[in-house]
Amino acid sequence: MADRHADNLQSPPATSSGRNALPLIAVTTGEPAGIGPEICMAAAAVGGIPARLVFIGDRELLASRATLSGGARSIRDYGRQAKTAPGDVEVLHCPLKGDSRPGQLDPANARYVLDTIDRAIAGCASGEFAAMVTAPVSKAVINDAGIGFTGHTEYLAAQTHTGAVVMMLVGGGLRVALATTHLSLADVPGAVTREGLDVTLRIIVRELRERFGITAPRVLVAGLNPHAGEGGHLGREEIEVIAPAIARLRAEGLEVEGPIPADTVFVPARMAAADCVLAMYHDQGLPVLKYASFGGGVNVTLGLPFIRTSVDHGTALDLAGSGRADAGSLVAAVKLACELAERRIVQ
């Protein structure tokens, strides 16, 4: 059930002959009114990254934001075999659809944002890119443009015809995956099913083995209700849904433990021997991880036919154009993408 669809073609990881066969990684530059373009330009100036980065976005927009980062010396058009000098930024030009001012969202540019993502998807699917890294986008303005969009994770799954993907954040010594992603809290209990948990946990275990190199992953599963339902007195989802899903996987020899009350699943004694926590919903698991790693956390989409990492924050419209945005999470996302791509090459 967790296997990728047949049309999710996997291609050999892309490398560049121009920089000692470094992985070629696409970086989408995000919402043009947000901090995405400037943190991308700041990341481009960071030394020691073992990859050739290709930034997908509007050339003039990125050139203007590069001045804020104090980074890139020059903008060069991307060419698959292009050779660039240290400090150059390779840009795969994708033109804006409307004007762009820092901090001012414009629905006219919603299609532009999706075009950058689509180009990265196409490049990863064809083997042109070894991985994609995404800067933050605004879900609201894309929806305001009349385009249904619940998030990168769901969009990538739909565009690659992937039946199931898992959102996992990495940072602060933690890995936290989500059973449900961008849903209202009222919709979460109905979305937590035995079948869904079975698929999600299988994807997590497989990806921790294959992408992260963990031989026997151990996953802790949080309960949905306070005190993991208190024996059914505070909810029966643990008894009727979560525990049976875990029991099935444990019978197959997978190291999955739970359901564990969410307020104690992250205590150090438990986490010391755990490789990942599966939270039932977005704000159950991510506040803990973001407290431990904000500014350096990385969002990873598990289950896709290619590597995708992203920042752990939003568009920060109030900081856009100020030159004060922190590129730490994007740099961490790029470095993790490099690590995962390198492991795939070695395998």
N, C-alpha and C positions, 0 to 999 in steps of 0.2 A: 504493500500500500504506500510505503514511503519512497518507492523507486521513482526516478524521474521519468517523465513521459518520453516516448520514443523520439518525438520531434525536438527534444531539448538536446541538440547536437553539442557534443563536447569536442573542442578542438585542442591541439597541442598548445601549451602556454607560449605566448608571444615573447620574443626577445628582440633586442635591437642590435644590429651589427655595427651601429655607429658608436656605441659606448661599451665595448667589451661584452657584448651579449647580455646586457642588463635587461631585466623584465620591462616591458613597455606597459605602463599603467595609465589608464584614462582617469582624469579627475574632472567631474562635472562641477561647474562653478556656482550653481545654485540660483536662488532668487536674486535678480540684479539689484533690487533696492535694499537688500540685506547685506550682511557682512561677508557672505560667501566669496564674492570676487576679491576682496582685499585679503582675506585669510588665505585664499589660494595663492595670491601673489607673495604673501609672507612665507608660505610653505615652500614656494619655489626657490626662495633664497636660503633655505636651510641646507647646510652641507651634510655630506655623509649618507644621504639616502641612496640605498643600493638599487636604483631603478631609474629609468628614463620616464619622466612624467609628461603627459600630454594633457593640457588644460582645454576643456571644451567650453567655449563661450564666445561672446562678442569681443573681437580683437580690440576695438577702441575702448570699450568699457574696461577691459582688463588692463590696458595700458594706462588708463587714467587712475585706476585703483592701485596700480603698482607704485605710484609715487607716494601713496600713503604708507606702504609697507617698508619703504627704504630698501627694497630688495632688488628686483630684477634689473639687469642692465639694459636688456633689449627684448623685444617681442619678436619671435620668429614664427612663420607659418609652419605648421606641422607637415612633415613628409615622412613616410614610413622609413625611408633609408637616410633621412636627413642627419647630418652631423652638426652638432651645436657646441658652442664654447661654454665653459663654466660661467654661470650667471645668466645665460640666456633662458628665456621661457618659451617653450613650444606651445603654440595655441592652434587648436583646430577650430577655425572660425565658424561660428554659428551666429548669424545676425539677429540682433534684437528686433522685436516686432513693433516696439513703440519707444518713446523716450524713457529714460531711466534716471531717477534722482535718488540719492541715498535716503532711506527712510520713508519713501513714498511708493507704496504698492500701486501697480497699474495692471489691471486684468488683461490689457492688450499684450503683456509679455508672458502670460501663462503658457501659451503655445511654445514660446521660445524656451522656457524652462523644460518643458517636456521634450522638445527637440534635442536638447543637450543630453538628456537621459537616454532617449531612443538611440542617439548616435553611439553612446557608450555601450549600450546593450548590443547593438549590431556588431560593434568591434569586438566585444568579448565573445559573442556567439560564433564569429567567423575565425577567431584565433588571432585577430590583429592585436588585441590587447590581452595581457595576462590577468588583469583584474580591473575593477572599476572602484573608484572612491567618490563619494558624493558629498558636496557641500549642502547646507540646509536650504530647504524650499518652504514656501508658505502654502499650506494646504488650503487656507481660507481664500486666497486670491485666485487660485486655480479653480476652485469651486465657484467663486464669483464670476468667473469667465464662462461658466456653464459647462465645465468639464468635471465629471465626477472623479474625485481623487481623495483617497483616505490616507495615503502615505506612500513613501518609496517602496516599502516592503511589499504591500499589496499590488502596487503598480508593476514592480519587477516580476512578481509571480504571474500576473495576467499577461504581460508582454512576452514572457518566455513559455507560456502555457504549462507552467509548473503547478501541479495539483496542490502541493502543500509546501510552505516555507515556514521558517521559524526566525523570529527576531531575538537576537542575543546581544547583550552589551557586555563589554570586557573592560575592566579597569579597576584600579585599587586592589589588585590581587583577587578580584572576583570575576566570575562569569555568571550572568543572570539571563535566562531565557524566559520567554513569555508564552503561555498557553493561548491567550487572546491578546490582541494588540490594540487597535484604535477603535474601541467600542465604548458606548456610554456604560456606566456602572450597572444600570438597570438591565442591560442586555447580557452581562457577563455570565450569570448562572446558567442561562439557557444555551450559551455557546460552549460551555465546558461539558464535553461528552466523553464517554469511554473511547469511542473510535478516534476522536480528535486527539485525546491524550496519548493513545497508542501511536498514532502517526507522529506526533510531535516528539515524543520521547525517543522513538526509533531514529528520527532525523538527528536529534541532538547526539545520541550515542554514536551514530555513524560518522557524523561530521567531526566530532571530537577525536575519533580514531583517525579518520582519513586526512582531515585538514590540519588538526592540531597535534597529531602524532601521539595521542594518549592511548596506550594499549588497552586498558580496561577502565573506561570512564565510570566515575561514580556520580550519580545525579541525585540530588535531594529535591523532593517535590513538596511544595507548600500546600497547605489546605486552603480552601476558599473562605471558610467562615472563621470567626474568632475561636481560638482554642481548637482549631481543626474540627469544629462542629460540636465539641464537648459531648461525644458519644451519641450524637443525634439530637441533643437538646437545643443546639443553636444552628441547626441545618443538617440535612441528610446527604448533601452532595459528596462528602468524604466517604460515607458508607456505601452509597449506591453508585457512585461514578468514579471517584479518584482512586480509592483503595482497590477495587476490582481491576482497573487498568494497570496499576502497579503490580498487582499479584500475577497477572498474566505475563508481564515482562520478566519478573523475577523467576517465574517458573522456567523461562527460557535461558536463565543464567545471566541476565543483565543486572548490573548493580544499580538498582533504582530503589530509593528509600522514601517512605512517606505513607500517608500525608502527615506533614509536620506543621504545627502551628506557625503561622507566618511571623509571629513576633519573636520566635526563638530559632527559626531555621538558620539565621545568620550569625548565631553566637560562635565565637572563635573555636570552641571545642569541636563543634560539628563541621565547620568550614575547613578545618585543618586537613581533613581527609577527603574533602569533596572537590569535584572538578567543575560542577555547575549546579545552580539552583534553578528549578523551573517554578516561576511564579504564575499564579492563575490570571492575573491581570496587570495592566500597565503600571498603575500606581501602587501596586503591592510590592513589586520587586525593584523598580527603578529608583525610587528615592534613596534606598540604601546604597545602591551602586553609585549614584551620582554624588551622594555625600562623601563617599570614599574616594571618588576620582574625578569630580567635575572639572572640566577643562582639559582632561587627559583621557576620558573614556572613549570607547569606540563601539559603534553599532555594527554588528555583523549579521548578514542575512544568510541563514543556513538553509540548505536544500536547493539552492539555485544551481544551474549547470556551470556557473563560473563564480569567481570570488568577488564579493562586494562588501566593502566596509564604508563607514560613514562617521560623521561627527555625532556627539551625544547631546547636541544643543540645537536651538532654533536659529531663526534669521537675525535676531537681535537688532531690530530696526532702529532702536534708540542709539545704537553704537555705530551704525553704518555711516561710513564717510568720515568718522572721527579719527581714524588711525589708532584707536585704542583697543580694537578687537584682538582677542587672544587666539592665536592659531594653534594652540597646543593640542586640541582634540583632533584637528585635521592632520597635523603632523603625525600624531599617534595612529590615526587611521591609515595614513600612507605607509607608515612603517610596518603595521600589522599586515596590510595587503602585500607588501614586499616579502615579509616572512612566510606568509601562506603560499604565495606564488613560488618562492624559492623551494619550499618543501615539496610542492607539486612537481617542479622541474626535477628535483632529486629522485622522487619516486618513479 
